Amino acid sequence: MKIRNNEEISAGDVKMEGASEVKMKMLIGLSDGSENIFMRHFIIAPGGNTPYHQHNYEHVIKVEKNRGIAVDENGNEHEVKKGQSLFVRPGEKHQFRNPFSEEFEFICIIPNPGQK
Amino acid sequence: MKIRNNEEISAGDVKMEGASEVKMKMLIGLSDGSENIFMRHFIIAPGGNTPYHQHNYEHVIKVEKNRGIAVDENGNEHEVKKGQSLFVRPGEKHQFRNPFSEEFEFICIIPNPGQK
């Protein structure tokens, strides 16, 4: 059993092409012994966004703080906020954006992409 | 993309043998189209506990509210609280208990056990 203090985990800039003003903390990942499931905490600063992209694995998401915009595969925008959970299917195009004035934070759980 | 309001999801009693005063909400599961990863929200009432057991899949956990006790495979007790994340390995014996006066709440992510 591994127990981590989330505050002690440093958040790194997400360097992926198309990402802007996004930071990520790996709360539980490979280095904790978790080979199948990764739990990441994302922080999108005001004005920031993730890429509008797709991949062969899903996202299981829970909004942790404030609000943001989730863009679906049809380009439709959905305002999402703390108290909501989301599922993005494998292969489904998606983006998360923060046009608001406070940080948009969520956890995003994925299967180990290296196993897909 | 599926978006759910966590408050609208009803919490059911966990009937598993050895569980006492435990409720569970499926935040994201099979009925949301998530075939590989299930995100559950557990609420253990004061005095309640999950079974001290093991299974062939892991737990990825994030404490959501208040505090509780996590018992590891050696029977050692660890007080855990909001702001902490846990990983329980496949096959590792574990239990969650709430000897405190407020509800102990956490999310617990698992792979679809039917695929193991």
gemmi code that builds the backbone of each chain (N, CA, C; Angstrom):
import gemmi

chains = {
    "A": [
        ("MET", (0.851, -1.196, 0.000), (0.000, 0.000, 0.000), (0.881, 1.237, 0.000)),
        ("LYS", (0.585, 2.098, -0.939), (1.351, 3.336, -1.045), (0.416, 4.488, -0.698)),
        ("ILE", (0.898, 5.410, 0.127), (0.095, 6.573, 0.509), (0.875, 7.828, 0.150)),
        ("ARG", (0.250, 8.715, -0.597), (0.936, 9.934, -1.032), (0.182, 11.180, -0.576)),
        ("ASN", (0.944, 12.226, -0.303), (0.358, 13.531, -0.012), (0.323, 14.332, -1.310)),
        ("ASN", (-0.868, 14.590, -1.789), (-1.001, 15.234, -3.099), (-0.254, 16.567, -3.172)),
        ("GLU", (-0.256, 17.291, -2.067), (0.394, 18.616, -2.072), (1.905, 18.532, -2.273)),
        ("GLU", (2.477, 17.395, -1.913), (3.931, 17.257, -2.027), (4.371, 16.828, -3.425)),
        ("ILE", (3.410, 16.542, -4.286), (3.734, 16.120, -5.650), (3.825, 17.372, -6.510)),
        ("SER", (4.930, 17.521, -7.224), (5.080, 18.754, -7.994), (4.323, 18.661, -9.313)),
        ("ALA", (3.801, 19.800, -9.732), (3.058, 19.891, -10.992), (4.013, 20.349, -12.081)),
        ("GLY", (4.040, 19.605, -13.182), (4.906, 19.970, -14.304), (4.092, 20.547, -15.445)),
        ("ASP", (4.761, 21.370, -16.256), (4.078, 21.916, -17.435), (3.813, 20.797, -18.443)),
        ("VAL", (2.623, 20.791, -19.007), (2.303, 19.834, -20.068), (2.835, 20.414, -21.375)),
        ("LYS", (3.793, 19.701, -21.959), (4.515, 20.232, -23.127), (3.887, 19.791, -24.458)),
        ("MET", (2.866, 18.959, -24.371), (2.248, 18.415, -25.572), (1.858, 19.526, -26.556)),
        ("GLU", (2.056, 19.271, -27.839), (1.694, 20.287, -28.836), (0.203, 20.604, -28.750)),
        ("GLY", (-0.122, 21.874, -28.752), (-1.524, 22.282, -28.671), (-1.989, 22.559, -27.255)),
        ("ALA", (-1.133, 22.236, -26.263), (-1.486, 22.526, -24.866), (-0.918, 23.889, -24.493)),
        ("SER", (-1.674, 24.641, -23.736), (-1.237, 25.972, -23.319), (-1.660, 26.213, -21.877)),
        ("GLU", (-0.696, 26.569, -21.041), (-1.007, 26.916, -19.649), (-1.656, 25.756, -18.891)),
        ("VAL", (-1.135, 24.553, -19.142), (-1.662, 23.360, -18.471), (-0.555, 22.741, -17.639)),
        ("LYS", (-0.870, 22.435, -16.387), (0.069, 21.718, -15.533), (-0.541, 20.386, -15.117)),
        ("MET", (0.327, 19.408, -14.844), (-0.135, 18.076, -14.474), (0.709, 17.510, -13.333)),
        ("LYS", (0.012, 16.885, -12.384), (0.641, 16.098, -11.310), (0.239, 14.654, -11.497)),
        ("MET", (1.178, 13.730, -11.411), (0.829, 12.310, -11.424), (0.561, 11.900, -9.966)),
        ("LEU", (-0.689, 11.753, -9.612), (-1.022, 11.397, -8.221), (-0.674, 9.936, -7.937)),
        ("ILE", (-1.093, 9.055, -8.852), (-0.740, 7.632, -8.748), (-0.353, 7.174, -10.143)),
        ("GLY", (0.870, 6.638, -10.267), (1.340, 6.204, -11.579), (2.314, 5.046, -11.467)),
        ("LEU", (3.077, 4.872, -12.526), (4.013, 3.736, -12.598), (4.960, 3.703, -11.401)),
        ("SER", (5.446, 4.875, -10.989), (6.446, 4.890, -9.916), (5.837, 4.540, -8.556)),
        ("ASP", (4.511, 4.491, -8.498), (3.838, 4.027, -7.271), (3.502, 2.541, -7.356)),
        ("GLY", (3.877, 1.921, -8.470), (3.594, 0.503, -8.664), (2.316, 0.256, -9.445)),
        ("SER", (1.673, 1.329, -9.897), (0.408, 1.161, -10.620), (0.685, 0.989, -12.110)),
        ("GLU", (0.575, -0.227, -12.575), (0.953, -0.532, -13.957), (-0.193, -0.362, -14.943)),
        ("ASN", (-1.427, -0.377, -14.447), (-2.581, -0.376, -15.355), (-3.353, 0.928, -15.392)),
        ("ILE", (-3.364, 1.641, -14.275), (-4.219, 2.820, -14.142), (-3.380, 3.991, -13.639)),
        ("PHE", (-3.487, 5.128, -14.333), (-2.775, 6.341, -13.906), (-3.815, 7.391, -13.512)),
        ("MET", (-3.603, 7.998, -12.342), (-4.494, 9.078, -11.897), (-3.702, 10.379, -11.907)),
        ("ARG", (-4.104, 11.288, -12.779), (-3.409, 12.561, -12.948), (-4.294, 13.711, -12.495)),
        ("HIS", (-3.683, 14.765, -11.983), (-4.407, 15.970, -11.587), (-3.983, 17.085, -12.539)),
        ("PHE", (-4.942, 17.655, -13.257), (-4.651, 18.721, -14.205), (-5.107, 20.078, -13.662)),
        ("ILE", (-4.312, 21.079, -13.968), (-4.619, 22.450, -13.577), (-4.477, 23.307, -14.837)),
        ("ILE", (-5.598, 23.846, -15.291), (-5.554, 24.719, -16.472), (-5.735, 26.161, -16.000)),
        ("ALA", (-4.743, 26.983, -16.264), (-4.792, 28.385, -15.849), (-5.824, 29.141, -16.699)),
        ("PRO", (-6.308, 30.270, -16.203), (-7.216, 31.086, -17.017), (-6.598, 31.355, -18.394)),
        ("GLY", (-7.371, 31.123, -19.434), (-6.883, 31.308, -20.803), (-6.216, 30.087, -21.399)),
        ("GLY", (-6.021, 29.056, -20.590), (-5.309, 27.865, -21.063), (-6.229, 26.819, -21.686)),
        ("ASN", (-5.596, 25.834, -22.315), (-6.361, 24.728, -22.926), (-5.484, 23.522, -23.176)),
        ("THR", (-6.132, 22.366, -23.225), (-5.466, 21.145, -23.689), (-5.639, 21.081, -25.210)),
        ("PRO", (-4.915, 20.190, -25.885), (-5.098, 20.079, -27.338), (-6.510, 19.561, -27.678)),
        ("TYR", (-7.019, 19.952, -28.827), (-8.251, 19.319, -29.338), (-7.780, 18.101, -30.117)),
        ("HIS", (-7.864, 16.935, -29.479), (-7.229, 15.749, -30.064), (-8.001, 14.472, -29.705)),
        ("GLN", (-7.491, 13.373, -30.182), (-8.077, 12.080, -29.849), (-6.950, 11.069, -29.694)),
        ("HIS", (-7.247, 9.952, -29.019), (-6.269, 8.882, -28.824), (-7.037, 7.602, -28.555)),
        ("ASN", (-6.313, 6.498, -28.528), (-7.007, 5.204, -28.476), (-7.378, 4.739, -27.065)),
        ("TYR", (-7.269, 5.635, -26.101), (-7.688, 5.261, -24.739), (-8.677, 6.309, -24.211)),
        ("GLU", (-9.387, 5.919, -23.200), (-10.447, 6.739, -22.636), (-9.942, 7.702, -21.566)),
        ("HIS", (-10.808, 8.632, -21.181), (-10.578, 9.481, -20.017), (-11.750, 9.306, -19.056)),
        ("VAL", (-11.427, 9.099, -17.788), (-12.420, 9.136, -16.717), (-12.041, 10.343, -15.864)),
        ("ILE", (-12.949, 11.294, -15.773), (-12.609, 12.613, -15.222), (-13.551, 12.992, -14.082)),
        ("LYS", (-12.986, 13.679, -13.111), (-13.809, 14.264, -12.040), (-13.315, 15.692, -11.833)),
        ("VAL", (-14.216, 16.644, -11.939), (-13.814, 18.040, -11.749), (-13.572, 18.271, -10.261)),
        ("GLU", (-12.435, 18.881, -9.968), (-12.014, 19.051, -8.577), (-12.233, 20.467, -8.064)),
        ("LYS", (-12.132, 21.449, -8.976), (-12.167, 22.829, -8.509), (-12.619, 23.757, -9.631)),
        ("ASN", (-13.541, 24.657, -9.310), (-13.991, 25.696, -10.237), (-14.664, 25.114, -11.475)),
        ("ARG", (-14.463, 25.725, -12.624), (-15.181, 25.302, -13.818), (-14.332, 25.499, -15.061)),
        ("GLY", (-14.777, 24.876, -16.137), (-14.081, 24.977, -17.411), (-15.028, 24.563, -18.520)),
        ("ILE", (-14.467, 24.446, -19.714), (-15.244, 24.040, -20.882), (-14.701, 22.710, -21.392)),
        ("ALA", (-15.607, 21.757, -21.609), (-15.248, 20.499, -22.278), (-15.811, 20.567, -23.692)),
        ("VAL", (-14.947, 20.343, -24.677), (-15.382, 20.360, -26.071), (-15.510, 18.912, -26.533)),
        ("ASP", (-16.656, 18.574, -27.111), (-16.875, 17.179, -27.520), (-16.460, 16.955, -28.974)),
        ("GLU", (-16.708, 15.750, -29.465), (-16.217, 15.391, -30.804), (-16.911, 16.151, -31.927)),
        ("ASN", (-18.065, 16.750, -31.613), (-18.758, 17.561, -32.621), (-18.390, 19.038, -32.526)),
        ("GLY", (-17.472, 19.344, -31.605), (-17.075, 20.734, -31.435), (-18.002, 21.493, -30.494)),
        ("ASN", (-18.975, 20.803, -29.916), (-19.893, 21.458, -28.980), (-19.207, 21.684, -27.634)),
        ("GLU", (-19.484, 22.817, -27.027), (-18.864, 23.198, -25.766), (-19.832, 22.955, -24.608)),
        ("HIS", (-19.306, 22.371, -23.546), (-20.111, 22.090, -22.357), (-19.411, 22.700, -21.150)),
        ("GLU", (-20.109, 23.555, -20.434), (-19.498, 24.081, -19.202), (-19.594, 22.999, -18.140)),
        ("VAL", (-18.459, 22.698, -17.534), (-18.427, 21.664, -16.492), (-17.832, 22.274, -15.219)),
        ("LYS", (-18.220, 21.718, -14.085), (-17.814, 22.331, -12.809), (-17.627, 21.266, -11.741)),
        ("LYS", (-17.065, 21.700, -10.646), (-16.887, 20.816, -9.490), (-18.213, 20.133, -9.170)),
        ("GLY", (-18.138, 18.825, -8.921), (-19.370, 18.080, -8.654), (-19.812, 17.280, -9.864)),
        ("GLN", (-19.049, 17.384, -10.962), (-19.393, 16.614, -12.158), (-18.276, 15.637, -12.525)),
        ("SER", (-18.685, 14.554, -13.147), (-17.747, 13.551, -13.669), (-17.985, 13.404, -15.162)),
        ("LEU", (-16.925, 13.050, -15.897), (-17.023, 12.940, -17.355), (-16.392, 11.635, -17.823)),
        ("PHE", (-16.913, 11.160, -18.943), (-16.278, 10.025, -19.615), (-16.062, 10.392, -21.073)),
        ("VAL", (-14.836, 10.241, -21.542), (-14.484, 10.447, -22.948), (-14.095, 9.076, -23.504)),
        ("ARG", (-14.792, 8.643, -24.538), (-14.564, 7.314, -25.116), (-13.203, 7.225, -25.811)),
        ("PRO", (-12.642, 6.010, -25.902), (-11.447, 5.847, -26.724), (-11.748, 6.338, -28.146)),
        ("GLY", (-10.851, 7.127, -28.710), (-11.023, 7.605, -30.085), (-11.878, 8.849, -30.226)),
        ("GLU", (-12.483, 9.282, -29.137), (-13.366, 10.460, -29.210), (-12.549, 11.751, -29.108)),
        ("LYS", (-12.742, 12.652, -30.028), (-12.023, 13.921, -30.012), (-12.547, 14.784, -28.865)),
        ("HIS", (-11.633, 15.505, -28.212), (-12.029, 16.270, -27.016), (-10.987, 17.346, -26.707)),
        ("GLN", (-11.437, 18.315, -25.951), (-10.539, 19.385, -25.483), (-11.099, 19.951, -24.184)),
        ("PHE", (-10.197, 20.462, -23.351), (-10.604, 21.164, -22.134), (-10.003, 22.558, -22.180)),
        ("ARG", (-10.843, 23.557, -21.908), (-10.404, 24.938, -21.986), (-10.847, 25.696, -20.751)),
        ("ASN", (-10.129, 26.751, -20.449), (-10.494, 27.567, -19.305), (-10.589, 29.041, -19.695)),
        ("PRO", (-11.787, 29.482, -20.099), (-11.969, 30.890, -20.440), (-12.334, 31.731, -19.212)),
        ("PHE", (-12.300, 31.109, -18.027), (-12.757, 31.796, -16.815), (-11.566, 32.398, -16.057)),
        ("SER", (-11.870, 33.008, -14.917), (-10.828, 33.788, -14.223), (-10.121, 33.006, -13.115)),
        ("GLU", (-10.572, 31.755, -12.847), (-9.924, 30.958, -11.803), (-9.411, 29.654, -12.400)),
        ("GLU", (-8.454, 29.055, -11.746), (-7.896, 27.799, -12.262), (-8.973, 26.720, -12.356)),
        ("PHE", (-8.918, 25.978, -13.426), (-9.839, 24.849, -13.654), (-9.042, 23.585, -13.345)),
        ("GLU", (-9.526, 22.821, -12.366), (-8.767, 21.648, -11.937), (-9.628, 20.386, -12.019)),
        ("PHE", (-9.028, 19.320, -12.490), (-9.745, 18.046, -12.556), (-8.759, 16.893, -12.461)),
        ("ILE", (-9.263, 15.750, -12.020), (-8.459, 14.544, -12.137), (-8.891, 13.813, -13.408)),
        ("CYS", (-7.925, 13.194, -14.039), (-8.162, 12.495, -15.301), (-7.460, 11.145, -15.200)),
        ("ILE", (-8.263, 10.091, -15.202), (-7.741, 8.731, -15.046), (-7.687, 8.066, -16.411)),
        ("ILE", (-6.569, 7.425, -16.676), (-6.384, 6.729, -17.958), (-5.795, 5.342, -17.697)),
        ("PRO", (-6.020, 4.417, -18.640), (-5.247, 3.178, -18.595), (-3.811, 3.507, -19.011)),
        ("ASN", (-2.867, 2.701, -18.627), (-1.470, 2.879, -19.048), (-1.421, 2.901, -20.580)),
        ("PRO", (-1.125, 4.059, -21.185), (-1.164, 4.142, -22.654), (-0.154, 3.202, -23.308)),
        ("GLY", (0.902, 2.857, -22.580), (1.904, 1.939, -23.108), (1.382, 0.525, -23.297)),
        ("GLN", (0.250, 0.245, -22.674), (-0.333, -1.097, -22.799), (-1.381, -1.172, -23.891)),
        ("LYS", (-1.703, -0.005, -24.494), (-2.747, 0.003, -25.520), (-2.153, -0.362, -26.875)),
    ],
    "B": [
        ("MET", (-19.005, 11.885, -25.374), (-18.662, 12.448, -24.072), (-19.889, 12.393, -23.169)),
        ("LYS", (-19.665, 11.853, -22.002), (-20.766, 11.744, -21.039), (-20.435, 12.651, -19.869)),
        ("ILE", (-21.414, 13.443, -19.418), (-21.211, 14.340, -18.275), (-22.262, 14.008, -17.229)),
        ("ARG", (-21.808, 13.750, -16.015), (-22.745, 13.379, -14.950), (-22.641, 14.338, -13.763)),
        ("ASN", (-23.784, 14.550, -13.114), (-23.802, 15.314, -11.866), (-23.706, 14.322, -10.714)),
        ("ASN", (-22.600, 14.377, -9.998), (-22.364, 13.371, -8.956), (-23.490, 13.334, -7.918)),
        ("GLU", (-24.050, 14.509, -7.623), (-25.097, 14.559, -6.592), (-26.362, 13.823, -7.001)),
        ("GLU", (-26.562, 13.686, -8.303), (-27.792, 13.038, -8.776), (-27.661, 11.518, -8.818)),
        ("ILE", (-26.468, 11.019, -8.541), (-26.251, 9.570, -8.575), (-26.548, 9.037, -7.178)),
        ("SER", (-27.404, 8.029, -7.100), (-27.774, 7.549, -5.772), (-26.706, 6.603, -5.231)),
        ("ALA", (-26.544, 6.658, -3.922), (-25.570, 5.807, -3.233), (-26.299, 4.573, -2.713)),
        ("GLY", (-25.772, 3.400, -3.030), (-26.383, 2.150, -2.570), (-25.555, 1.530, -1.463)),
        ("ASP", (-26.222, 0.744, -0.620), (-25.491, 0.031, 0.434), (-24.596, -1.034, -0.177)),
        ("VAL", (-23.375, -1.116, 0.322), (-22.463, -2.183, -0.119), (-22.797, -3.431, 0.688)),
        ("LYS", (-23.250, -4.470, -0.009), (-23.780, -5.666, 0.657), (-22.706, -6.736, 0.853)),
        ("MET", (-21.513, -6.474, 0.323), (-20.441, -7.462, 0.381), (-20.213, -7.962, 1.818)),
        ("GLU", (-19.976, -9.261, 1.957), (-19.750, -9.814, 3.293), (-18.547, -9.140, 3.949)),
        ("GLY", (-18.720, -8.734, 5.186), (-17.633, -8.078, 5.898), (-17.685, -6.566, 5.808)),
        ("ALA", (-18.597, -6.054, 4.982), (-18.754, -4.598, 4.886), (-19.846, -4.157, 5.850)),
        ("SER", (-19.639, -3.017, 6.496), (-20.620, -2.503, 7.447), (-20.704, -0.993, 7.312)),
        ("GLU", (-21.913, -0.506, 7.102), (-22.134, 0.953, 7.042), (-21.340, 1.611, 5.916)),
        ("VAL", (-21.309, 0.931, 4.775), (-20.592, 1.464, 3.605), (-21.595, 1.684, 2.475)),
        ("LYS", (-21.521, 2.870, 1.873), (-22.336, 3.148, 0.693), (-21.425, 3.444, -0.495)),
        ("MET", (-21.939, 3.181, -1.684), (-21.141, 3.376, -2.892), (-22.001, 3.987, -4.003)),
        ("LYS", (-21.393, 4.951, -4.699), (-21.968, 5.527, -5.924), (-21.054, 5.176, -7.070)),
        ("MET", (-21.590, 4.721, -8.187), (-20.771, 4.524, -9.387), (-20.770, 5.845, -10.162)),
        ("LEU", (-19.665, 6.584, -10.075), (-19.618, 7.888, -10.767), (-19.496, 7.690, -12.274)),
        ("ILE", (-18.576, 6.821, -12.664), (-18.408, 6.478, -14.083), (-18.213, 4.967, -14.157)),
        ("GLY", (-19.090, 4.303, -14.910), (-18.999, 2.840, -14.998), (-19.507, 2.346, -16.341)),
        ("LEU", (-19.849, 1.071, -16.370), (-20.268, 0.419, -17.615), (-21.419, 1.154, -18.289)),
        ("SER", (-22.387, 1.621, -17.491), (-23.567, 2.241, -18.089), (-23.253, 3.612, -18.691)),
        ("ASP", (-22.064, 4.127, -18.407), (-21.616, 5.370, -19.047), (-20.768, 5.080, -20.279)),
        ("GLY", (-20.585, 3.802, -20.574), (-19.773, 3.410, -21.723), (-18.335, 3.102, -21.355)),
        ("SER", (-18.016, 3.155, -20.064), (-16.632, 2.915, -19.644), (-16.430, 1.422, -19.391)),
        ("GLU", (-15.776, 0.769, -20.300), (-15.649, -0.684, -20.234), (-14.424, -1.143, -19.460)),
        ("ASN", (-13.443, -0.252, -19.312), (-12.170, -0.674, -18.711), (-11.930, -0.140, -17.313)),
        ("ILE", (-12.458, 1.044, -17.030), (-12.148, 1.724, -15.769), (-13.449, 2.147, -15.100)),
        ("PHE", (-13.570, 1.815, -13.810), (-14.753, 2.214, -13.043), (-14.304, 3.177, -11.945)),
        ("MET", (-15.008, 4.315, -11.823), (-14.710, 5.270, -10.753), (-15.885, 5.262, -9.773)),
        ("ARG", (-15.612, 4.813, -8.560), (-16.645, 4.687, -7.529), (-16.386, 5.680, -6.401)),
        ("HIS", (-17.442, 6.152, -5.774), (-17.328, 7.047, -4.616), (-17.858, 6.273, -3.407)),
        ("PHE", (-17.005, 6.098, -2.415), (-17.394, 5.366, -1.207), (-17.607, 6.317, -0.041)),
        ("ILE", (-18.601, 5.980, 0.761), (-18.913, 6.747, 1.969), (-19.007, 5.742, 3.117)),
        ("ILE", (-18.076, 5.854, 4.047), (-18.111, 4.958, 5.214), (-18.589, 5.774, 6.408)),
        ("ALA", (-19.693, 5.371, 6.979), (-20.267, 6.077, 8.130), (-19.387, 5.833, 9.362)),
        ("PRO", (-19.482, 6.711, 10.352), (-18.749, 6.477, 11.606), (-19.035, 5.074, 12.133)),
        ("GLY", (-17.983, 4.353, 12.466), (-18.129, 2.977, 12.958), (-18.124, 1.924, 11.865)),
        ("GLY", (-18.153, 2.374, 10.609), (-18.246, 1.424, 9.504), (-16.885, 0.949, 8.997)),
        ("ASN", (-16.920, -0.066, 8.127), (-15.678, -0.604, 7.537), (-15.977, -1.411, 6.283)),
        ("THR", (-14.976, -1.482, 5.424), (-15.013, -2.411, 4.290), (-14.434, -3.746, 4.783)),
        ("PRO", (-14.578, -4.819, 4.009), (-13.999, -6.101, 4.434), (-12.465, -6.026, 4.454)),
        ("TYR", (-11.853, -6.803, 5.300), (-10.386, -6.968, 5.220), (-10.167, -8.113, 4.246)),
        ("HIS", (-9.840, -7.774, 3.003), (-9.832, -8.778, 1.946), (-8.790, -8.460, 0.875)),
        ("GLN", (-8.727, -9.319, -0.106), (-7.833, -9.094, -1.236), (-8.529, -9.574, -2.503)),
        ("HIS", (-8.046, -9.115, -3.648), (-8.592, -9.524, -4.944), (-7.510, -9.288, -6.000)),
        ("ASN", (-7.769, -9.766, -7.197), (-6.698, -9.772, -8.207), (-6.576, -8.464, -8.994)),
        ("TYR", (-7.248, -7.430, -8.536), (-7.115, -6.127, -9.196), (-6.742, -5.060, -8.164)),
        ("GLU", (-6.225, -3.969, -8.670), (-5.721, -2.899, -7.819), (-6.804, -1.895, -7.430)),
        ("HIS", (-6.449, -1.028, -6.473), (-7.268, 0.137, -6.137), (-6.415, 1.390, -6.304)),
        ("VAL", (-6.956, 2.366, -6.988), (-6.359, 3.705, -7.043), (-7.357, 4.619, -6.327)),
        ("ILE", (-6.901, 5.229, -5.244), (-7.821, 5.901, -4.315), (-7.414, 7.350, -4.091)),
        ("LYS", (-8.416, 8.196, -3.921), (-8.181, 9.590, -3.529), (-9.182, 9.921, -2.434)),
        ("VAL", (-8.681, 10.360, -1.302), (-9.589, 10.695, -0.201), (-10.280, 12.011, -0.537)),
        ("GLU", (-11.603, 12.009, -0.401), (-12.399, 13.166, -0.800), (-12.838, 14.013, 0.377)),
        ("LYS", (-13.042, 13.376, 1.537), (-13.634, 14.118, 2.659), (-13.253, 13.455, 3.973)),
        ("ASN", (-12.851, 14.289, 4.933), (-12.563, 13.827, 6.293), (-11.427, 12.818, 6.339)),
        ("ARG", (-11.527, 11.847, 7.217), (-10.410, 10.921, 7.409), (-10.920, 9.536, 7.779)),
        ("GLY", (-9.998, 8.574, 7.679), (-10.325, 7.197, 8.003), (-9.027, 6.435, 8.240)),
        ("ILE", (-9.185, 5.125, 8.376), (-8.033, 4.250, 8.591), (-7.906, 3.307, 7.398)),
        ("ALA", (-6.691, 3.209, 6.850), (-6.390, 2.205, 5.827), (-5.532, 1.134, 6.500)),
        ("VAL", (-5.967, -0.115, 6.392), (-5.217, -1.227, 6.980), (-4.467, -1.927, 5.854)),
        ("ASP", (-3.166, -2.116, 6.025), (-2.368, -2.729, 4.956), (-2.271, -4.243, 5.121)),
        ("GLU", (-1.499, -4.871, 4.252), (-1.458, -6.339, 4.225), (-0.811, -6.947, 5.466)),
        ("ASN", (-0.077, -6.110, 6.214), (0.517, -6.591, 7.466), (-0.360, -6.307, 8.676)),
        ("GLY", (-1.528, -5.735, 8.412), (-2.425, -5.395, 9.515), (-2.107, -4.051, 10.146)),
        ("ASN", (-1.144, -3.339, 9.578), (-0.801, -2.019, 10.113), (-1.849, -0.985, 9.700)),
        ("GLU", (-2.156, -0.095, 10.616), (-3.181, 0.915, 10.384), (-2.544, 2.260, 10.042)),
        ("HIS", (-3.089, 2.899, 9.022), (-2.584, 4.211, 8.592), (-3.752, 5.188, 8.570)),
        ("GLU", (-3.629, 6.279, 9.296), (-4.676, 7.289, 9.203), (-4.493, 8.052, 7.899)),
        ("VAL", (-5.550, 8.141, 7.137), (-5.498, 8.851, 5.856), (-6.579, 9.926, 5.842)),
        ("LYS", (-6.332, 10.966, 5.061), (-7.251, 12.108, 5.089), (-7.316, 12.769, 3.723)),
        ("LYS", (-8.275, 13.681, 3.613), (-8.429, 14.467, 2.382), (-7.078, 15.073, 2.004)),
        ("GLY", (-6.747, 14.991, 0.717), (-5.446, 15.491, 0.272), (-4.445, 14.374, 0.065)),
        ("GLN", (-4.874, 13.135, 0.321), (-3.976, 12.000, 0.104), (-4.541, 11.052, -0.951)),
        ("SER", (-3.611, 10.373, -1.630), (-3.961, 9.349, -2.613), (-3.299, 8.040, -2.202)),
        ("LEU", (-3.928, 6.932, -2.557), (-3.411, 5.614, -2.159), (-3.391, 4.690, -3.353)),
        ("PHE", (-2.466, 3.746, -3.288), (-2.449, 2.652, -4.264), (-2.390, 1.328, -3.507)),
        ("VAL", (-3.316, 0.439, -3.833), (-3.336, -0.925, -3.280), (-3.049, -1.870, -4.438)),
        ("ARG", (-1.989, -2.659, -4.307), (-1.570, -3.557, -5.387), (-2.577, -4.699, -5.598)),
        ("PRO", (-2.619, -5.249, -6.819), (-3.414, -6.456, -7.017), (-2.944, -7.526, -6.020)),
        ("GLY", (-3.869, -8.183, -5.375), (-3.519, -9.261, -4.442), (-3.158, -8.802, -3.044)),
        ("GLU", (-3.061, -7.504, -2.836), (-2.673, -6.988, -1.516), (-3.902, -6.903, -0.602)),
        ("LYS", (-3.788, -7.469, 0.575), (-4.897, -7.434, 1.533), (-5.043, -6.002, 2.067)),
        ("HIS", (-6.288, -5.574, 2.262), (-6.527, -4.184, 2.680), (-7.924, -4.030, 3.281)),
        ("GLN", (-8.062, -2.985, 4.048), (-9.373, -2.641, 4.631), (-9.425, -1.128, 4.858)),
        ("PHE", (-10.631, -0.576, 4.815), (-10.842, 0.830, 5.164), (-11.860, 0.889, 6.285)),
        ("ARG", (-11.521, 1.649, 7.312), (-12.392, 1.728, 8.484), (-12.589, 3.178, 8.882)),
        ("ASN", (-13.687, 3.420, 9.550), (-13.960, 4.780, 10.020), (-14.286, 4.782, 11.511)),
        ("PRO", (-13.270, 4.943, 12.362), (-13.521, 5.011, 13.798), (-13.812, 6.444, 14.253)),
        ("PHE", (-13.930, 7.364, 13.312), (-14.080, 8.781, 13.657), (-15.559, 9.176, 13.651)),
        ("SER", (-15.819, 10.466, 13.886), (-17.209, 10.892, 14.090), (-17.865, 11.486, 12.840)),
        ("GLU", (-17.081, 11.600, 11.753), (-17.649, 12.139, 10.518), (-17.490, 11.122, 9.397)),
        ("GLU", (-18.301, 11.259, 8.364), (-18.231, 10.303, 7.250), (-16.853, 10.357, 6.583)),
        ("PHE", (-16.345, 9.194, 6.256), (-15.067, 9.058, 5.549), (-15.410, 8.779, 4.088)),
        ("GLU", (-14.965, 9.665, 3.197), (-15.339, 9.537, 1.785), (-14.100, 9.484, 0.899)),
        ("PHE", (-14.142, 8.610, -0.070), (-13.022, 8.516, -1.016), (-13.525, 7.995, -2.353)),
        ("ILE", (-12.783, 8.333, -3.396), (-13.046, 7.670, -4.671), (-12.065, 6.509, -4.799)),
        ("CYS", (-12.555, 5.453, -5.415), (-11.755, 4.231, -5.578), (-11.932, 3.762, -7.017)),
        ("ILE", (-10.831, 3.819, -7.762), (-10.852, 3.478, -9.183), (-10.299, 2.061, -9.362)),
        ("ILE", (-11.007, 1.292, -10.161), (-10.587, -0.096, -10.428), (-10.683, -0.375, -11.927)),
        ("PRO", (-9.902, -1.359, -12.386), (-10.177, -1.872, -13.731), (-11.469, -2.693, -13.671)),
        ("ASN", (-12.134, -2.843, -14.782), (-13.337, -3.684, -14.845), (-12.985, -5.093, -14.351)),
        ("PRO", (-13.502, -5.498, -13.183), (-13.105, -6.807, -12.619), (-13.514, -7.966, -13.534)),
        ("GLY", (-14.531, -7.734, -14.364), (-14.985, -8.778, -15.273), (-13.972, -9.074, -16.376)),
        ("GLN", (-13.008, -8.190, -16.535), (-11.988, -8.399, -17.564), (-10.727, -9.050, -16.997)),
        ("LYS", (-10.694, -9.224, -15.663), (-9.491, -9.795, -15.051), (-9.558, -11.318, -15.091)),
    ],
}
model = gemmi.Model(1)
for chain_id, residues in chains.items():
    chain = gemmi.Chain(chain_id)
    for i, (resn, *xyz) in enumerate(residues, 1):
        res = gemmi.Residue()
        res.name, res.seqid = resn, gemmi.SeqId(i, " ")
        for name, pos in zip(("N", "CA", "C"), xyz):
            atom = gemmi.Atom()
            atom.name, atom.element = name, gemmi.Element(name[0])
            atom.pos, atom.b_iso = gemmi.Position(*pos), 0.0
            res.add_atom(atom)
        chain.add_residue(res)
    model.add_chain(chain)
structure = gemmi.Structure()
structure.add_model(model)
structure.setup_entities()
